[in-house]
Amino acid sequence: MAIPSGSACAKLILLGEHAVVYGQPAIAIPFSALRIRTTVEPNILGTPRTIHILAPELEIDSDLADLPEGHYFPLLLRLLFDHLELRQTPTCKIFVRSEIPFSAGLGSSAALAISVLRGMSAFLGHPLTLEETNILAYESERFFHGRPSGVDNTVIAYEKPVYFTKDREPEFLAPQRALIFLVADSGVRKSTSLTVADLAHRLEVEPGFVNPRLEQIGRLVHASREALVKGDLSVVGENMNEDQRLLAELDLSCPELDNLVSAAREAGAYGAKLTGGGRGGNMLALVDEDSIDQVRSALEVAGAVKVIRTVLKGE
Ligand code: PMV
């Protein structure tokens, strides 16, 4: 019998991070090359009704009950058990392996939730629908982020490119042409809840500065939707550059990301910008087959810790 398991991809926000928290649209795409995988096995020799969690990348090797109060895993599993109306804690071992770096703008927290929800619900014999997975992952994101927009859990749960506006039905996109991106890691780690909280504070004290920029990001996202579907790389690239300019004005970039963005553009990328929470983590550059090698080398010279190619497939 196959071991019950679940997996979830990373994600890239192409345009619109942060503004999406305030009701503006964002475009996000799955980053399927990096994943979190969860397997769940019965713990025949273990103490009854005890869950053991082994997650090396999160430095967890512990029984669920021994994790500190307010820890993410008990909260996530409680959400699932309540949803399934499970009355007894199962006796099992959960193994989580992550290829997705944490606090790097790639949606690791939503991917972790979705991977564990999938693995555990498969083990319990009640696999979740995509919609249930998405709803539970959003709930878990609220523990993690405070005020998540819902874009991360949506793009990861459905693993499809999405035009996303908070509190509206997601609109899935079908690009007519493949788009190639390079994703480069600045090596700097920054928690998204911190950058989201900083922006919320700035919005409170300087609404006249922040609001017009958030609205302008929303207009860029709106204007990029058709260009993305048609594969108009120049328009998408220009809008990525403009989005980066606005995010930098909102103090969401950092010198390491700025360097990578400039290097990618100078080497021939159509556009380049940070992705996700910002002030560290990853950036992405839109390239084509002619520019990819040059852009990759330029990113490496500019200090990228890792550069990964990913393709958004065309229909
Ligand atoms: O840093 P990540 O991968 O969690 O992405 C955060 C995206 C934000 O727009 C900054 C927050 C959100 O909830 O949409």
Residues whose N, C-alpha, C, O or C-beta is under 5 A from the ligand:
A	BS01	PMV	E17 H18 V20 V21 G105 L106 G107 S108 R147 P148 S149 G150 V151 T192 G276 G277
